[in-house]
């Protein structure tokens, strides 16, 4: 198992905080967000890590170096054209080779035990990947996932509008009292993913979306296991979230 971290974005919602720093290098409890993520991945037994950089790539590369002081072997690749999350993983295609890999955004914090639980879930069947989810988030801001009885992915709706949510209720996808599963942005994939990212078309936002590749995998019959993230899940999306994290003990 290898790991790929998407850390190319500037994080415009952070305003002046990312004028000189890439968002994943903003500090939480004394160290960069990205360092928390790397520590959790290494603790799960994954040593080969590829970090995809973009805005102020030099800051990330200088901090982590070859990864030796973090107990890992870290290499880097730059997303030259910031055209979305769907194409970004392709930067790591050569690094991945024939290995399954954990893929995470560089601004999502989870309990460290999440990563070994993902690896365990991946090993429970002949899965093309693992999709993590959390509950209690505003699904209009991200992906809404639906699962079958074995908790394998059946459908993914990206940033559903109120009208789409109402239609999903009418069609029986959203049931009263049942959890609305929010896509948590941490995955395991086999290299077969790249066959689906290669065929992506730009979305209405003018970007290549990773969730479109996942939807294409479902249509093709690829089996993607679901896993609920236990405990805290934080998308460090804005200064308010960052300030709240800093106040935690």
C-alpha positions as CSV (number, residue, x, y, z in Angstrom):
1,X,0.0,0.0,0.0
2,X,1.2,3.5,-0.9
3,X,-0.3,6.9,-0.2
4,X,-1.0,10.0,-2.4
5,X,-1.9,13.3,-0.8
6,X,-3.5,16.1,-2.8
7,X,-1.9,19.4,-1.6
8,X,-1.8,21.6,-4.7
9,X,-4.5,24.2,-3.9
10,X,-4.0,27.6,-2.5
11,X,-7.1,27.6,-0.4
12,X,-8.6,30.9,-1.3
13,X,-11.2,30.7,1.4
14,X,-8.4,31.1,3.9
15,X,-7.9,34.6,2.5
16,X,-4.6,36.3,3.5
17,X,-3.5,33.2,5.5
18,X,-2.5,31.5,2.3
19,X,-0.8,34.5,0.6
20,X,2.6,32.9,1.4
21,X,1.7,29.4,2.5
22,X,-0.2,26.6,0.8
23,X,-3.3,25.7,2.8
24,X,-2.0,22.3,4.0
25,X,0.9,24.0,5.7
26,X,-1.3,26.1,8.0
27,X,-0.6,25.0,11.6
28,X,-3.0,23.2,13.9
29,X,-1.8,22.5,17.4
30,X,1.8,23.5,16.6
31,X,2.4,21.7,13.3
32,X,1.1,21.8,9.7
33,X,-2.1,20.1,8.8
34,X,-0.2,18.1,6.3
35,X,2.2,16.8,9.0
36,X,-0.7,15.5,11.0
37,X,-1.9,13.6,7.9
38,X,1.6,12.2,7.2
39,X,2.0,11.1,10.8
40,X,-1.3,9.2,10.7
41,X,-0.5,7.5,7.4
42,X,3.0,6.4,8.6
43,X,1.5,5.1,11.9
44,X,-0.8,2.9,9.7
45,X,2.3,1.3,8.2
46,X,2.4,3.1,4.9
47,X,5.9,4.5,4.2
48,X,5.8,5.4,0.5
49,X,4.1,8.8,0.2
50,X,3.6,11.0,-2.9
51,X,2.6,14.6,-2.3
52,X,1.0,16.5,-5.2
53,X,1.9,20.2,-4.8
54,X,1.0,23.4,-6.7
55,X,0.8,26.7,-5.0
56,X,4.0,27.4,-3.0
57,X,5.2,23.9,-3.7
58,X,8.6,24.9,-2.4
59,X,7.2,25.4,1.2
60,X,6.0,21.8,1.3
61,X,9.0,20.3,-0.3
62,X,11.4,22.1,2.0
63,X,9.5,21.1,5.1
64,X,9.2,17.4,4.3
65,X,12.4,16.8,2.3
66,X,12.8,13.1,1.5
67,X,10.5,12.2,4.4
68,X,13.3,10.5,6.5
69,X,12.6,12.6,9.6
70,X,9.0,11.6,9.5
71,X,9.6,7.9,9.1
72,X,8.6,7.8,5.5
73,X,10.0,8.0,1.9
74,X,8.3,11.1,0.4
75,X,8.4,12.2,-3.2
76,X,6.7,15.0,-4.9
77,X,4.9,15.9,-8.1
78,X,3.5,19.2,-9.2
79,X,0.0,19.8,-10.6
80,X,1.0,22.3,-13.3
81,X,-2.5,23.1,-14.4
82,X,-5.0,23.5,-11.5
83,X,-7.9,21.8,-13.4
84,X,-9.6,19.8,-10.7
85,X,-9.3,16.8,-8.4
86,X,-10.1,14.4,-11.2
87,X,-6.8,14.9,-13.0
88,X,-4.6,15.6,-10.0
89,X,-4.0,11.9,-9.0
90,X,-2.7,11.2,-12.5
91,X,0.5,13.1,-11.4
92,X,1.2,10.1,-9.2
93,X,0.5,7.4,-11.7
94,X,4.1,6.3,-12.2
95,X,4.7,6.3,-8.5
96,X,1.6,4.2,-7.8
97,X,2.6,1.5,-10.4
98,X,0.7,-1.6,-9.6
99,X,0.1,-0.9,-6.0
100,X,-3.2,0.0,-4.3
101,X,-3.0,3.4,-2.7
102,X,-4.6,5.6,-0.1
103,X,-5.7,8.9,-1.5
104,X,-6.5,11.9,0.7
105,X,-6.9,15.6,0.4
106,X,-4.3,17.6,2.3
107,X,-6.7,19.6,4.4
108,X,-8.8,16.8,6.1
109,X,-8.1,15.8,9.7
110,X,-9.3,12.5,11.1
111,X,-8.5,10.3,14.0
112,X,-5.3,8.4,13.2
113,X,-7.0,5.0,13.6
114,X,-9.1,5.9,10.5
115,X,-6.2,4.9,8.1
116,X,-5.6,1.3,9.5
117,X,-9.4,0.8,9.5
118,X,-9.5,1.7,5.8
119,X,-6.8,-0.8,5.1
120,X,-8.7,-3.5,7.0
121,X,-11.9,-2.7,5.2
122,X,-10.1,-2.9,1.8
123,X,-8.9,-6.4,2.7
124,X,-12.3,-7.7,3.5
125,X,-13.3,-8.4,-0.1
126,X,-12.3,-8.1,-3.7
127,X,-12.9,-4.3,-3.8
128,X,-11.8,-1.7,-6.3
129,X,-11.5,0.7,-3.5
130,X,-12.8,2.2,-0.3
131,X,-14.9,5.3,0.1
132,X,-15.0,7.0,3.5
133,X,-18.0,8.9,4.7
134,X,-19.2,10.8,7.7
135,X,-22.6,12.0,9.0
136,X,-24.0,15.3,10.1
137,X,-22.4,17.5,7.4
138,X,-24.2,19.7,4.9
139,X,-24.4,17.4,1.9
140,X,-25.0,20.4,-0.5
141,X,-21.3,21.3,0.0
142,X,-19.9,17.9,-1.0
143,X,-20.7,14.4,-2.1
144,X,-23.8,12.5,-1.0
145,X,-23.2,8.7,-1.0
146,X,-25.7,5.9,-1.1
147,X,-24.9,2.3,-0.2
148,X,-26.3,-1.2,-0.5
149,X,-26.9,-3.7,2.3
150,X,-23.2,-4.7,2.3
151,X,-22.3,-1.0,2.6
152,X,-20.9,-0.8,-0.9
153,X,-21.4,2.3,-3.0
154,X,-24.5,2.4,-5.2
155,X,-24.7,6.1,-6.2
156,X,-22.8,9.4,-5.5
157,X,-24.4,12.8,-6.0
158,X,-22.0,15.7,-6.0
159,X,-23.3,18.9,-4.2
160,X,-27.0,18.1,-4.6
161,X,-29.3,21.1,-4.9
162,X,-32.4,21.4,-2.7
163,X,-34.4,20.3,-5.7
164,X,-32.2,17.2,-6.2
165,X,-32.5,16.3,-2.5
166,X,-36.3,16.5,-2.8
167,X,-36.3,14.3,-5.8
168,X,-34.0,11.8,-4.0
169,X,-36.6,11.7,-1.2
170,X,-39.4,11.1,-3.6
171,X,-37.5,8.3,-5.3
172,X,-36.8,6.6,-2.0
173,X,-33.0,7.2,-1.9
174,X,-33.2,9.5,1.2
175,X,-35.4,7.9,3.9
176,X,-36.7,9.6,7.0
177,X,-34.4,8.9,10.0
178,X,-31.7,7.3,7.8
179,X,-28.2,9.0,7.8
180,X,-27.2,11.2,4.9
181,X,-23.7,9.9,4.1
182,X,-21.3,12.8,3.3
183,X,-18.2,11.9,1.2
184,X,-15.3,12.3,3.6
185,X,-12.6,12.8,0.9
186,X,-10.3,9.9,1.9
187,X,-10.1,6.8,-0.3
188,X,-8.3,3.7,-1.2
189,X,-8.1,2.8,-4.9
190,X,-6.5,0.3,-7.1
191,X,-4.5,1.7,-10.1
192,X,-7.6,0.9,-12.2
193,X,-8.8,4.4,-11.1
194,X,-6.6,5.9,-13.8
195,X,-8.6,4.3,-16.5
196,X,-11.6,6.3,-15.3
197,X,-9.8,9.6,-14.7
198,X,-8.4,9.5,-18.2
199,X,-11.9,9.6,-19.7
200,X,-13.2,12.5,-17.6
201,X,-14.9,15.5,-19.1
202,X,-15.0,18.9,-17.4
203,X,-17.9,19.5,-15.1
204,X,-20.2,22.5,-15.1
205,X,-17.6,24.1,-12.8
206,X,-15.0,23.8,-15.6
207,X,-13.0,21.3,-13.7
208,X,-12.3,17.5,-13.8
209,X,-14.0,16.0,-10.8
210,X,-12.8,12.9,-8.9
211,X,-16.3,12.1,-8.0
212,X,-17.2,11.8,-11.7
213,X,-14.5,9.1,-12.0
214,X,-16.0,7.3,-9.0
215,X,-19.5,7.5,-10.5
216,X,-18.1,6.0,-13.7
217,X,-16.5,3.2,-11.7
218,X,-19.9,2.3,-10.2
219,X,-21.5,2.2,-13.7
220,X,-18.7,-0.1,-14.9
221,X,-19.5,-2.5,-12.0
222,X,-16.4,-1.7,-9.9
223,X,-17.1,-2.6,-6.3
224,X,-16.3,0.2,-3.8
225,X,-16.6,-0.5,-0.1
226,X,-17.9,2.1,2.3
227,X,-16.5,3.0,5.7
228,X,-17.8,5.4,8.2
229,X,-15.1,7.5,9.8
230,X,-15.3,7.1,13.6
231,X,-15.1,10.2,15.7
232,X,-14.0,13.6,14.5
233,X,-13.8,14.6,10.9
234,X,-12.7,18.1,10.0
235,X,-12.4,19.7,6.6
236,X,-10.1,22.7,7.4
237,X,-11.9,24.9,4.9
238,X,-11.8,28.4,6.3
239,X,-10.2,30.6,9.0
240,X,-13.1,30.0,11.4
241,X,-12.5,26.2,11.3
242,X,-8.8,26.7,11.8
243,X,-9.4,29.0,14.8
244,X,-11.7,26.5,16.4
245,X,-9.1,23.7,16.0
246,X,-6.5,25.9,17.7
247,X,-8.8,26.3,20.8
248,X,-9.1,22.6,21.3
249,X,-7.2,20.9,24.0
